[in-house]
């Protein structure tokens, strides 16, 4: 065991503190030595110690840099390179998923009898020897898995305390829920790191949402302001982010519970509907699918779909009363102002006024320029989502990764029954039809001036024709 630890300390110092990327050397170690359990075990120990030393040297290095006059930018770049090398090494060391995985690996520093004991190849005569050595030196497969998880956890927790560069920080958040959390001895230890990341906002919060959602659903971690922060992430830029597909799936999962109250579900449906007016067609399809699922799960907010315009009672002054009287005398209808009570700038969903509003944005999507958005919105409005036995939820995953290319490809592959043609049964008399522009006319009204002008033009044309025919006659005569 001491040989493995000494070897890893020397190699670790050379790899981690290298000022250039050490991916080639780490890959060589993976293929040669990381197949041994004890090598991986002491690798985690070495990484934890190197991380703590690096964390303690940051302040002292800054003081010596200012005293010696060395370049601080060069020092910070060296530290970032070390952090990159540590992450590459730590993320490529395989971890044990189960206690049975120890049978697939061997140990670098172990005797033949111990190797047989670990692999399970023990004869009946050696059972007594195994029971004696088990309590002294040899660890069972379950204990090995526990110790590996413990060292794996300590190494990662120590590494996450470092000031990570932005690119490494994002990469850690993306892979944390798949490559780290399942192998930790106590995943709740990541709660502080993930909550701080979730409070940052923007793309970082979107990346931290996956791991935080796992801690909340599987490990009973409480986050009081989770839905408030999730509500703040609904901005137009999220529909063009790189990890938007995963975000929309998690958003649908977070609103899937029946315990979400109506006053919290309504702001999400309303804000998504408002974003439908300014997002690309692929985002409009995702929004329609999300609103469809929200309305089906929470039948108490279905009134937002068919609610009439809310009339705001306004104090009328004398001028307004006089204007209304003038309108009554002229026969013009008196229009009352309609106000949407929803405030999209409000960060608190419970104070946004969504319950007093309506989903008029979905109705406007019927006239969207993209045909799939039109059809999907029309289906949402025509379906009675309160009858859950006759309806089903929409799979958001089918729309979350959409783009202009996917929509265009789907439209090309559709079989169109009727193809629009530029064919007119009668010759059109004007460029535009009066039905397209209500209140407008494209016919020229005849006035006395226009009549005189038309008569003069007609007389000139007639004289020109007679004069031309006379000329032709004179030319033709011999």
C-alpha positions in Angstrom: 0.0 0.0 0.0 2.8 2.4 0.8 4.3 1.8 -2.7 1.0 2.9 -4.3 0.7 5.9 -2.2 4.3 7.1 -2.8 3.9 6.5 -6.5 0.7 8.5 -6.7 2.1 11.4 -4.7 5.0 11.7 -7.1 2.9 11.4 -10.2 0.2 13.6 -8.7 2.6 16.5 -8.0 3.9 16.2 -11.6 0.5 16.1 -13.2 -1.5 18.5 -11.1 1.2 21.3 -10.9 2.0 21.1 -14.5 1.6 24.5 -16.2 0.4 22.9 -19.4 -2.6 20.5 -20.0 -1.8 17.0 -18.7 -4.6 15.2 -20.5 -2.2 12.8 -22.3 -0.5 11.7 -19.1 -3.8 11.3 -17.3 -5.1 9.1 -20.1 -2.0 7.0 -19.8 -2.5 6.6 -16.1 -6.1 5.6 -16.7 -5.2 2.9 -19.1 -2.3 1.5 -17.0 -3.0 2.0 -13.3 -6.6 3.1 -12.6 -7.8 -0.4 -13.1 -6.3 -1.1 -9.6 -8.6 -0.4 -6.7 -5.9 0.7 -4.3 -4.5 3.1 -6.9 -7.8 4.8 -7.3 -8.3 4.8 -3.5 -5.0 6.7 -2.9 -5.6 8.9 -5.9 -8.7 10.4 -4.2 -6.6 10.9 -1.0 -3.8 12.6 -3.0 -6.3 14.9 -4.8 -7.9 15.9 -1.5 -4.5 16.8 0.0 -3.4 18.7 -3.1 -6.6 20.6 -3.1 -6.3 21.6 0.5 -2.7 22.7 -0.1 -3.7 24.8 -3.1 -6.5 26.4 -1.1 -4.1 27.3 1.7 -1.4 28.6 -0.7 -3.6 31.1 -2.5 -3.3 33.9 0.0 0.5 33.3 0.7 1.2 33.2 -3.0 -0.5 36.5 -3.5 1.6 38.1 -0.8 4.9 36.7 -2.2 3.8 37.9 -5.6 3.4 41.4 -4.5 6.7 41.3 -2.6 8.8 39.7 -5.3 7.2 41.7 -8.1 6.1 38.7 -10.1 3.3 39.0 -12.5 -0.1 38.4 -10.8 -1.8 37.5 -14.1 0.8 34.8 -14.7 0.2 33.5 -11.2 -3.6 33.3 -11.6 -3.2 31.6 -15.0 -1.0 28.9 -13.3 -3.6 28.4 -10.6 -6.3 28.0 -13.3 -4.2 25.5 -15.2 -3.8 23.5 -12.0 -7.5 23.6 -11.3 -8.2 22.4 -14.9 -5.7 19.5 -14.5 -7.3 18.5 -11.1 -10.8 18.5 -12.6 -9.7 16.4 -15.6 -8.0 13.9 -13.3 -10.8 13.8 -10.8 -13.5 13.4 -13.4 -11.7 10.5 -15.1 -11.0 8.4 -12.1 -13.7 5.6 -12.2 -15.8 5.2 -9.1 -17.5 2.1 -7.7 -21.2 2.0 -8.3 -21.9 -1.2 -6.4 -20.0 -3.4 -4.0 -20.0 -6.1 -6.6 -17.7 -4.0 -8.8 -14.7 -4.9 -6.7 -14.6 -8.4 -8.2 -13.8 -6.8 -11.7 -10.6 -5.1 -10.5 -7.4 -6.2 -8.9 -5.1 -4.5 -6.4 -1.6 -3.3 -7.2 -0.1 -4.0 -3.8 -1.5 -7.2 -2.5 -0.5 -10.8 -2.0 -1.9 -13.7 -3.9 -4.0 -15.0 -1.0 -5.5 -11.5 -0.5 -6.2 -11.2 -4.2 -8.1 -14.5 -4.1 -10.0 -13.4 -1.1 -11.1 -10.1 -2.8 -12.1 -11.8 -6.0 -14.0 -14.6 -4.2 -11.9 -17.5 -5.5 -11.4 -19.2 -2.1 -11.4 -22.9 -1.6 -13.3 -24.7 1.2 -10.0 -25.4 3.1 -9.1 -21.7 3.1 -12.3 -20.5 4.8 -10.8 -20.6 8.3 -7.8 -18.6 7.1 -10.1 -16.1 5.4 -12.1 -15.6 8.6 -8.9 -14.9 10.6 -7.4 -12.5 8.2 -10.7 -10.7 7.5 -10.7 -9.0 10.9 -7.1 -7.9 10.6 -5.9 -6.8 7.2 -8.4 -7.9 4.4 -11.5 -5.8 3.9 -14.7 -7.2 2.5 -16.2 -5.9 -0.8 -18.9 -3.9 1.1 -16.3 -2.1 3.2 -14.1 -1.4 0.2 -17.1 0.2 -1.6 -17.9 2.3 1.5 -14.3 3.5 1.9 -14.1 4.3 -1.9 -17.3 6.3 -1.7 -16.0 8.2 1.4 -12.7 9.2 -0.3 -14.5 10.0 -3.5 -16.8 12.3 -1.6 -14.0 14.0 0.4 -12.0 14.7 -2.8 -15.0 16.2 -4.6 -16.1 18.4 -1.7 -12.6 19.7 -1.2 -12.4 20.5 -4.9 -15.7 22.3 -5.1 -14.4 24.7 -2.4 -11.8 26.1 -4.8 -12.5 29.3 -6.8 -13.4 27.5 -10.1 -13.0 29.2 -13.4 -16.2 29.9 -15.3 -15.7 27.2 -17.9 -14.8 24.5 -15.3 -17.7 25.8 -13.1 -20.2 25.2 -15.9 -18.8 21.8 -16.8 -19.0 20.7 -13.2 -22.7 21.7 -13.0 -23.5 20.0 -16.2 -22.0 16.6 -15.2 -22.7 16.7 -11.4 -26.1 15.0 -11.4 -24.8 12.0 -13.5 -21.2 11.5 -12.7 -20.9 12.7 -9.1 -24.1 12.5 -7.1 -24.9 8.8 -7.6 -21.4 7.9 -6.2 -21.3 10.2 -3.1 -21.6 8.7 0.4 -23.9 11.6 1.4 -25.2 13.7 -1.5 -26.7 16.3 0.8 -23.2 17.7 1.3 -23.6 19.4 -2.1 -26.6 21.3 -0.9 -24.7 24.5 -0.1 -22.8 24.5 -3.4 -25.9 23.9 -5.5 -28.0 26.5 -3.7 -25.3 29.1 -4.2 -25.1 28.2 -7.8 -28.9 28.3 -8.2 -29.0 31.8 -6.7 -26.5 33.1 -9.2 -29.1 33.4 -12.0 -28.9 33.0 -15.7 -27.3 30.0 -17.4 -25.6 29.0 -14.2 -28.9 28.5 -12.4 -30.2 26.5 -15.3 -27.3 24.2 -15.1 -27.6 23.8 -11.3 -31.3 23.0 -11.6 -30.8 19.3 -12.5 -28.7 18.4 -9.5 -30.8 20.5 -7.1 -33.9 18.8 -8.4 -32.4 15.4 -7.7 -31.5 16.4 -4.1 -35.1 17.7 -3.6 -36.9 14.7 -5.0 -34.6 11.8 -3.9 -32.8 13.0 -0.8 -35.5 15.2 0.8 -33.6 18.5 0.6 -35.7 21.6 1.3 -35.3 24.8 -0.7 -37.9 27.3 0.4 -37.7 29.8 -2.5 -37.3 27.2 -5.2 -40.4 28.2 -7.3 -39.6 31.9 -6.9 -36.2 31.4 -8.4 -37.6 29.1 -11.1 -40.1 31.8 -12.0 -37.3 34.3 -12.4 -35.5 32.0 -14.9 -38.4 32.4 -17.4 -36.9 35.0 -19.7 -36.8 35.1 -23.6 -33.0 34.2 -23.6 -33.7 30.8 -22.0 -35.3 29.7 -25.3 -32.0 30.1 -27.1 -29.8 28.6 -24.4 -27.6 25.5 -25.0 -29.2 23.4 -22.3 -32.8 24.6 -22.8 -34.1 21.0 -23.5 -33.1 19.8 -20.1 -34.5 22.9 -18.5 -37.9 22.6 -20.1 -38.2 18.9 -19.0 -37.3 19.9 -15.4 -39.8 22.8 -15.5 -42.5 20.4 -16.6 -41.5 17.9 -13.8 -41.4 20.7 -11.2 -45.0 21.7 -12.0 -46.2 18.1 -12.3 -47.1 17.7 -8.6 -50.8 18.1 -7.6 -49.6 19.9 -4.4 -48.6 23.0 -6.4 -51.4 25.5 -5.5 -53.4 27.3 -8.1 -52.1 30.7 -7.2 -48.6 29.4 -8.0 -49.5 27.4 -11.2 -51.4 30.4 -12.7 -48.3 32.8 -12.8 -46.2 30.1 -14.6 -49.0 29.6 -17.2 -49.5 33.3 -17.7 -45.8 34.2 -17.9 -45.1 31.4 -20.4 -48.1 32.7 -22.5 -46.7 36.2 -22.4 -43.3 34.9 -23.6 -45.0 33.2 -26.5 -45.4 36.6 -28.2 -41.6 37.2 -28.4 -39.9 33.7 -28.7 -39.1 31.8 -31.9 -41.6 29.2 -33.3 -39.8 26.3 -31.6 -40.1 28.1 -28.2 -43.8 28.8 -29.0 -44.4 25.1 -29.4 -42.7 24.3 -26.1 -44.7 27.0 -24.3 -48.0 25.7 -25.7 -47.1 22.1 -24.5 -46.2 23.4 -21.1 -49.4 25.5 -20.7 -51.4 22.5 -22.0 -50.0 20.3 -19.2 -50.4 23.0 -16.5 -54.1 23.5 -17.4 -54.7 19.8 -17.4 -53.1 19.2 -14.0 -54.7 22.2 -12.4 -58.4 22.4 -13.5 -59.0 25.3 -11.0 -57.2 27.7 -13.4 -59.0 26.6 -16.5 -61.1 29.8 -16.2 -58.1 31.7 -17.5 -58.6 30.3 -21.0 -62.2 31.5 -21.7 -62.4 34.5 -19.4 -63.7 37.6 -21.0 -61.8 40.9 -21.0 -61.8 42.4 -17.5 -63.2 45.9 -17.4 -61.4 48.2 -15.1 -63.7 50.7 -13.4 -62.2 54.2 -13.8 -63.3 57.4 -12.1 -64.9 59.5 -14.8 -64.2 63.2 -14.8 -66.4 65.9 -16.3 -64.3 65.8 -19.5 -64.7 62.0 -19.9 -68.5 62.4 -19.3 -68.7 65.1 -21.9 -66.8 63.0 -24.4 -69.1 60.0 -23.8 -72.1 62.3 -24.4 -70.6 63.5 -27.6 -70.1 59.9 -28.7 -73.7 59.1 -27.8 -74.9 62.0 -29.9 -72.9 61.0 -32.9 -73.9 57.3 -32.6 -70.4 56.0 -31.9 -70.2 53.2 -29.3 -68.6 54.0 -25.9 -65.6 51.7 -25.4 -64.5 50.9 -21.9 -60.8 50.4 -21.2 -59.7 46.7 -20.7 -56.6 46.2 -18.6 -54.5 43.1 -18.1 -53.8 42.9 -14.4 -50.7 40.6 -14.9 -47.4 42.3 -14.2 -44.6 40.5 -16.0 -41.9 42.6 -14.2 -42.9 41.3 -10.8 -40.4 38.7 -9.4 -42.8 37.2 -6.9 -45.3 35.0 -8.7 -47.9 35.4 -6.0 -47.9 39.2 -6.5 -48.0 39.1 -10.3 -51.8 39.3 -10.5 -52.1 36.2 -12.8 -55.3 35.0 -11.3 -57.1 38.1 -12.3 -55.9 37.9 -15.9 -56.6 35.6 -18.9 -54.5 33.7 -21.4 -55.3 35.9 -24.3 -51.9 35.3 -25.7 -52.8 31.7 -26.6 -55.8 33.1 -28.6 -53.4 35.4 -30.5 -51.2 32.4 -31.4 -54.0 31.1 -33.6 -52.9 33.8 -36.1 -49.2 33.0 -35.7 -47.2 33.1 -38.9 -45.9 29.5 -38.3 -48.5 26.9 -39.2 -47.5 24.3 -36.5 -48.0 27.0 -33.8 -51.4 27.8 -35.2 -52.6 24.2 -35.2 -51.2 23.5 -31.7 -52.8 26.6 -30.2 -56.1 25.9 -31.8 -56.0 22.3 -30.4 -55.4 23.8 -26.9 -58.3 26.1 -27.1 -60.8 23.6 -28.5 -59.9 20.8 -26.0 -61.7 20.7 -22.7 -58.8 19.9 -20.4 -61.0 19.7 -17.3 -62.1 16.2 -18.4 -58.9 14.4 -17.6 -60.3 11.0 -18.6 -60.6 12.1 -22.3 -57.3 14.0 -22.5 -53.6 13.2 -21.9 -50.5 15.2 -21.2 -48.1 16.3 -23.9 -44.6 15.0 -23.9 -42.5 18.2 -23.6 -39.4 16.3 -24.6 -40.8 16.1 -28.2 -40.7 19.9 -28.5 -37.9 21.0 -26.1 -35.1 20.4 -28.6 -36.9 22.0 -31.6 -35.5 24.6 -33.9 -36.2 26.2 -37.3 -34.6 23.2 -39.0 -36.8 20.6 -37.3 -40.0 22.6 -37.9 -39.1 23.1 -41.6 -38.3 19.4 -42.0 -41.6 18.4 -40.4 -43.6 20.7 -42.7 -41.8 19.4 -45.8 -42.6 15.8 -44.8 -46.3 16.5 -44.2 -48.8 15.5 -46.9 -50.8 18.6 -47.8 -54.4 17.9 -49.1 -55.0 21.3 -50.7 -52.2 23.3 -52.3 -52.9 27.1 -52.6 -52.6 28.3 -56.2 -52.5 31.8 -57.7 -55.7 31.2 -59.7 -58.7 33.6 -60.0 -62.0 32.6 -61.5 -62.6 36.2 -62.4 -60.1 38.9 -63.3 -59.4 41.0 -60.2 -60.2 44.6 -60.4 -57.9 45.8 -57.6 -54.7 44.7 -56.0 -56.3 44.2 -52.5 -59.7 42.9 -51.6 -62.0 45.0 -49.5 -62.6 42.0 -47.2 -58.9 42.2 -46.1 -59.2 45.8 -45.0 -62.4 46.5 -43.3 -63.5 50.2 -43.6 -61.2 50.8 -46.6 -62.2 51.2 -50.2 -60.1 50.9 -53.3 -62.6 52.4 -55.8 -62.2 55.9 -57.1 -65.2 58.1 -56.3 -66.4 60.2 -59.2 -66.6 63.9 -58.6 -67.5 66.7 -61.1 -63.8 67.5 -61.5 -63.0 63.9 -62.3 -66.0 63.6 -64.7 -64.8 66.7 -66.6 -61.2 65.3 -66.7 -62.5 62.0 -68.0 -64.6 63.7 -70.7 -61.7 65.8 -71.8 -59.4 62.7 -72.0 -62.0 60.8 -73.9 -62.5 63.7 -76.4 -58.7 63.9 -76.9 -58.5 60.1 -77.5 -61.3 60.4 -80.1 -59.7 63.3 -82.0 -56.4 61.4 -82.0 -58.1 58.3 -83.4 -59.8 60.4 -86.2 -56.7 62.3 -87.0 -54.7 59.1 -87.2 -57.3 57.5 -89.5 -57.3 60.6 -91.7 -53.6 60.5 -92.0 -53.7 56.9 -92.9 -56.3 57.6 -95.6 -54.2 60.4 -97.1 -51.1 58.2 -97.2 -53.0 55.3 -98.8 -54.6 57.5 -101.6 -52.6 57.7 -104.9 
